[in-house]
Amino acid sequence: MKTFGGFRSGDEFFYGELRGDEVHRLSEPYWTQVQPTGEILPLANLKIDDVPVAPSKLIAVGLNYADHIAEMKRTEIGAPLIWFKAPSSLAHHGAIEVAFPEHQTEFEVELAVVIGSRTKNVSADDALDHVFGYTIGLDITDRDLQKQEKQFGRCKSFDSYTPIGPFVYADADVRDASIKLWQNGELRQSTRTSRMIHSVAQIISFVSQSLTLLPGDVILTGTPAGVGPIQAGDELEAEIDDWPRLRNTVAIAQDSPTGNAERSLGNTISNTCLRPSSIDISK
């Protein structure tokens, strides 16, 4: 299983392949071509503080686990339910900044798929040939807006509402991967990808019938039961199999529409860029 990500050395950002404790620098984004420059840098000297992929499209899938359908009091619709999230909602290790603290805003952990080649009208049998790799994603959702507006675009697209990473894994087998999320150290969500109603291959095939997927595009494949509200000060940890965990704190957005008191509270929760020493790459 090969591991890729975005790294920063000083003020310079680049994509690289992680091999043990070393990062092999790439000349271009890995989802277009894995082309090493020959430069090898120690992981300990780098920061992992950026989103590991830059999609032209960020697509989400809903109602893909039966237990989540039940907890949301919805019914299965027979085909993947898809919508777009703004790519500007992507975030990394650091703070999830809640736009409306007075609203019920909830976490959802998901397997994320990174597309590796132009994909249009592919069959489910051929769909996985178009995958570059997989990563961990969160789909943060403002439930108040979701209920009011009856659609999912805005309520899930605020800045920082799609944490993803910290790395992307090529050649990973996710047919029966475990997915877990902890909130303040307590396990809230736990399932296996084999319980999806629509598999990764079926989702890609379905999406490609309507639009063209491009290299680097990301698809979130749905969340299991156990979703719940977040508030300032919460700590979330998401894990798929034994991949390094995606870790996020919760804060109130500094430009929140609420008053100065809420903004002051948000300022007390730091959005720190984690150095690799803060990320247990063995877990």
C-alpha positions as CSV (number, residue, x, y, z in Angstrom):
1,M,0.0,0.0,0.0
2,K,1.6,3.3,-1.2
3,T,1.1,6.4,0.8
4,F,0.8,10.0,-0.6
5,G,0.2,13.4,0.9
6,G,0.8,17.1,0.9
7,F,3.8,18.3,2.8
8,R,5.3,21.7,3.8
9,S,8.9,22.6,4.2
10,G,9.0,26.1,5.6
11,D,6.7,28.1,3.4
12,E,6.9,25.7,0.5
13,F,4.2,23.2,-0.2
14,F,4.6,20.0,-2.3
15,Y,3.2,16.6,-2.9
16,G,5.2,13.5,-1.9
17,E,5.2,9.8,-1.4
18,L,5.8,8.7,2.2
19,R,8.1,5.7,2.5
20,G,8.8,4.9,6.1
21,D,10.3,8.0,7.7
22,E,11.2,9.6,4.4
23,V,9.2,11.7,1.9
24,H,10.1,11.4,-1.7
25,R,9.2,14.7,-3.4
26,L,7.1,14.6,-6.5
27,S,7.3,17.0,-9.4
28,E,3.5,17.2,-9.8
29,P,0.3,16.1,-8.0
30,Y,0.4,12.4,-7.5
31,W,-3.1,11.8,-9.0
32,T,-1.9,13.0,-12.4
33,Q,1.5,11.2,-12.4
34,V,3.8,9.8,-9.7
35,Q,7.0,11.4,-10.8
36,P,9.7,11.7,-8.1
37,T,12.2,14.5,-8.4
38,G,14.9,12.5,-6.7
39,E,14.8,14.7,-3.6
40,I,14.2,12.8,-0.4
41,L,13.4,14.6,2.9
42,P,13.1,13.4,6.5
43,L,9.5,13.3,7.6
44,A,10.5,14.7,10.9
45,N,11.6,18.0,9.2
46,L,8.2,18.5,7.4
47,K,4.8,19.7,8.4
48,I,1.6,17.8,7.4
49,D,-0.7,20.7,7.5
50,D,-2.5,20.8,4.2
51,V,-5.3,18.9,2.4
52,P,-3.7,16.0,0.6
53,V,-5.7,16.4,-2.6
54,A,-7.1,19.2,-4.7
55,P,-10.3,18.0,-6.5
56,S,-12.2,19.8,-9.2
57,K,-15.3,18.2,-7.8
58,L,-16.2,17.0,-4.3
59,I,-19.1,14.6,-4.4
60,A,-21.0,13.1,-1.4
61,V,-23.2,10.1,-1.2
62,G,-26.1,9.8,1.3
63,L,-28.1,7.0,2.8
64,N,-25.6,4.3,2.0
65,Y,-25.8,2.4,5.3
66,A,-29.0,0.8,6.5
67,D,-28.4,1.7,10.2
68,H,-27.9,5.4,9.3
69,I,-31.1,5.4,7.2
70,A,-33.0,4.1,10.2
71,E,-31.5,6.6,12.7
72,M,-32.4,9.5,10.3
73,K,-35.9,8.1,9.8
74,R,-35.5,8.0,6.1
75,T,-36.2,5.3,3.5
76,E,-33.8,3.7,1.0
77,I,-34.3,5.2,-2.5
78,G,-32.9,2.4,-4.6
79,A,-30.0,4.4,-6.1
80,P,-27.1,6.3,-4.7
81,L,-28.2,9.7,-3.4
82,I,-25.5,12.2,-4.5
83,W,-24.8,15.9,-4.2
84,F,-21.9,18.3,-4.5
85,K,-19.9,19.8,-1.6
86,A,-17.8,22.9,-2.2
87,P,-14.1,22.0,-2.6
88,S,-13.4,25.1,-0.4
89,S,-14.9,23.1,2.5
90,L,-11.9,20.8,2.5
91,A,-9.8,20.9,5.6
92,H,-7.0,19.0,7.3
93,H,-5.8,18.3,10.8
94,G,-6.9,21.3,12.8
95,A,-10.1,23.0,13.7
96,I,-13.6,22.5,12.3
97,E,-15.0,26.0,12.5
98,V,-18.7,26.0,13.2
99,A,-20.5,28.7,11.2
100,F,-23.7,28.8,13.3
101,P,-23.0,27.8,16.9
102,E,-26.8,28.0,17.7
103,H,-27.5,25.3,15.1
104,Q,-27.2,21.6,15.6
105,T,-24.1,20.7,13.7
106,E,-23.1,17.0,13.5
107,F,-20.1,14.8,12.5
108,E,-20.2,12.0,9.9
109,V,-17.2,9.8,9.2
110,E,-16.8,8.4,5.7
111,L,-14.5,6.5,3.4
112,A,-13.3,8.9,0.7
113,V,-12.3,7.8,-2.8
114,V,-9.7,9.7,-4.9
115,I,-10.2,9.3,-8.7
116,G,-7.1,8.6,-10.7
117,S,-8.1,8.9,-14.3
118,R,-10.8,10.5,-16.5
119,T,-14.0,8.5,-15.8
120,K,-17.2,8.6,-17.9
121,N,-19.9,5.9,-18.4
122,V,-17.8,3.2,-16.8
123,S,-19.3,-0.1,-15.7
124,A,-19.1,-1.3,-12.1
125,D,-16.8,-4.0,-13.2
126,D,-14.3,-1.5,-14.6
127,A,-14.9,1.3,-12.1
128,L,-12.1,0.5,-9.6
129,D,-9.5,0.7,-12.4
130,H,-10.2,4.5,-12.3
131,V,-9.5,4.8,-8.6
132,F,-6.1,6.3,-7.5
133,G,-6.6,5.7,-3.8
134,Y,-8.6,6.2,-0.6
135,T,-8.5,8.4,2.5
136,I,-10.5,9.3,5.6
137,G,-13.2,12.0,5.4
138,L,-15.6,13.8,7.7
139,D,-18.9,15.3,6.4
140,I,-19.8,18.0,8.9
141,T,-23.5,19.0,8.6
142,D,-25.6,21.8,9.8
143,R,-28.9,20.0,10.5
144,D,-30.9,23.1,11.0
145,L,-30.1,24.3,7.5
146,Q,-30.5,20.8,6.1
147,K,-34.1,20.6,7.4
148,Q,-35.0,24.2,6.4
149,E,-33.7,24.0,2.9
150,K,-34.4,20.4,2.0
151,Q,-31.1,20.1,0.1
152,F,-27.6,19.3,1.2
153,G,-25.3,21.7,-0.7
154,R,-25.0,24.7,1.7
155,C,-25.5,22.9,5.0
156,K,-22.4,20.8,4.3
157,S,-20.2,23.2,2.4
158,F,-19.1,25.8,5.0
159,D,-15.3,26.3,5.2
160,S,-13.7,23.4,7.1
161,Y,-16.8,21.2,6.9
162,T,-14.9,18.5,5.0
163,P,-11.8,17.4,6.9
164,I,-9.8,14.8,4.9
165,G,-6.6,12.9,5.2
166,P,-4.0,13.0,6.6
167,F,-2.8,10.7,3.7
168,V,-4.1,9.0,0.5
169,Y,-3.5,5.3,0.1
170,A,-3.0,3.7,-3.3
171,D,-3.6,-0.1,-3.7
172,A,-5.6,-0.3,-0.5
173,D,-8.3,-3.0,-0.1
174,V,-11.4,-1.3,1.3
175,R,-13.9,-4.0,0.5
176,D,-14.3,-4.8,4.2
177,A,-12.4,-2.0,6.0
178,S,-13.4,-0.8,9.5
179,I,-14.5,2.8,10.0
180,K,-14.6,4.4,13.4
181,L,-15.0,7.8,14.9
182,W,-14.3,8.9,18.5
183,Q,-15.6,12.1,20.1
184,N,-13.7,13.2,23.1
185,G,-12.3,9.7,23.5
186,E,-15.7,7.9,23.3
187,L,-16.4,5.7,20.3
188,R,-19.5,7.1,18.5
189,Q,-19.4,5.4,15.0
190,S,-18.2,2.0,14.0
191,T,-18.9,-0.1,11.0
192,R,-17.3,-1.9,8.0
193,T,-17.4,-0.9,4.4
194,S,-18.9,-4.3,3.5
195,R,-22.1,-3.0,5.0
196,M,-22.5,-0.3,2.3
197,I,-25.7,-0.5,0.3
198,H,-23.9,0.7,-2.8
199,S,-20.2,-0.4,-3.2
200,V,-17.4,1.9,-4.2
201,A,-17.5,0.5,-7.7
202,Q,-21.3,0.9,-8.0
203,I,-21.1,4.5,-6.8
204,I,-18.4,5.4,-9.3
205,S,-20.3,3.8,-12.1
206,F,-23.5,5.6,-11.2
207,V,-21.9,9.0,-10.9
208,S,-20.0,8.6,-14.2
209,Q,-23.3,8.1,-16.0
210,S,-24.2,11.7,-15.2
211,L,-20.9,13.6,-15.2
212,T,-17.2,13.2,-16.0
213,L,-14.9,12.5,-13.1
214,L,-11.4,13.9,-13.4
215,P,-8.1,12.8,-11.8
216,G,-8.1,14.1,-8.2
217,D,-11.9,14.3,-7.8
218,V,-13.1,13.0,-4.4
219,I,-16.2,11.0,-3.6
220,L,-17.4,10.6,0.0
221,T,-19.2,7.2,0.2
222,G,-21.7,7.7,3.1
223,T,-21.7,7.5,6.8
224,P,-22.9,4.8,9.2
225,A,-25.1,5.2,12.3
226,G,-24.0,7.1,15.3
227,V,-23.8,10.6,14.0
228,G,-24.1,13.3,16.7
229,P,-23.7,17.0,17.5
230,I,-20.4,18.8,18.0
231,Q,-19.6,21.9,20.0
232,A,-16.6,24.1,20.6
233,G,-13.8,22.3,22.4
234,D,-14.7,18.8,21.1
235,E,-12.0,16.6,19.8
236,L,-12.8,14.2,16.9
237,E,-10.6,11.2,15.8
238,A,-11.5,9.3,12.7
239,E,-9.9,6.0,11.6
240,I,-10.1,3.5,8.7
241,D,-8.4,0.2,9.4
242,D,-5.0,0.9,10.9
243,W,-4.3,4.1,8.8
244,P,-3.1,7.1,10.8
245,R,-6.1,8.9,12.3
246,L,-7.6,12.2,11.1
247,R,-7.7,14.4,14.2
248,N,-9.8,17.6,14.5
249,T,-10.8,20.0,17.2
250,V,-14.0,22.0,17.1
251,A,-14.1,25.8,17.3
252,I,-16.5,28.6,16.4
253,A,-15.7,30.4,13.2
254,Q,-14.2,33.8,13.7
255,D,-16.5,35.3,11.1
256,S,-19.6,33.5,12.6
257,P,-22.8,35.5,12.2
258,T,-23.3,35.3,16.0
259,G,-22.1,37.9,18.5
260,N,-18.7,38.8,19.9
261,A,-19.1,36.4,22.8
262,E,-19.1,33.4,20.5
263,R,-16.3,34.8,18.4
264,S,-14.3,35.3,21.6
265,L,-14.9,31.7,22.5
266,G,-13.7,30.5,19.1
267,N,-10.5,32.5,19.5
268,T,-9.6,30.5,22.6
269,I,-9.4,27.3,20.7
270,S,-6.3,27.1,18.6
271,N,-6.2,25.8,15.0
272,T,-2.6,24.4,15.2
273,C,-0.8,22.9,12.3
274,L,0.3,19.5,13.5
275,R,3.9,18.5,12.9
276,P,4.5,14.9,11.9
277,S,5.7,14.1,15.4
278,S,2.1,14.8,16.5
279,I,0.7,12.2,14.1
280,D,1.1,8.6,15.0
281,I,1.7,7.2,11.5
282,S,1.7,3.6,12.9
283,K,-2.0,4.1,13.9
